Amino acid sequence: MPKRSLEKKSIDKRMANASAQQVVLRLPEQMFKRLNLAVQRRAIRIPRHTWLLEAVMEKLTRELPYNEDDHGSK
């Protein structure tokens, strides 16, 4: 199985086990339009919410890799 698929399954598992918190996200109009365009251009359609969750997880994985021992906290 490709590394990308394994990473996504790992992210999905962690997200499924986490309690959800709500946030309000305000985006400039042009950024919102770009977001919608990116979501619409995907080969397989997904909700905007899912696209945003994936984007946040990608950023967090780059900047703060998840460590099973510390449960993601420092």
N, C-alpha and C positions, 0 to 999 in steps of 0.2 A: 504494500500500500504506500502511495506517495507520502512524503513527510507532511505536506500541506494538509492532507486528509486527516492524518493522525493529530496534527496540531488543532484542527477545527473540532474534532471529536473531543479532545481534551478540554478545549474552551467550552464547548457545549455542556460537558459534564459538570464543570465547575459552576457555570451559570445556572444550571438546573438545580444545583444543590444550595445556591445562595438565596437568601431572602431578598426580595425586590425592594428597592427604594425609588421613590419618584423624584424627578427633577424637572424644572422648567428650563427649556433651552430656547434662547433667543438668538436668531441668526439674522445677519444682514440679508436683505432681499436677494442680492446677487448670489450669495452663498447658498441660500435656500433653493434658488433656481438651479444652481449647479448640482446640488444634492439630488433634487428630483430628477434631473437629467441622468445622473449616474445610476440612480435606481431604475429608471425606465430602460436604460441601455443594457442592463444585464441580460445575459442569454436566458437565465432562469429567473423568473420574477420572484421577488421577495418583498415583504413589507419594508417600508422606510425605517421603521423601528429596528428591525433585524439588521438592516444595512448599518445603522448608527451603532448598534451594539458591536458588530464586527469591527467597525472602524475604531471604536474605543478600545476594544481588546487588542487589536493590532498595535495601537499606539502604546498601551500599557506594557505589552509584551516586549516592545523595543526598549522602552525607557525604564521599566521596572519589572524585570523577569519574575515570574511567579515561582515561589519556593514552597514546596509542600510542607517543609518543616516549620515555616513561620506563618503559614496560611495567608501569605501575601502582605503581611504587615512588617513594619520595621521597628 
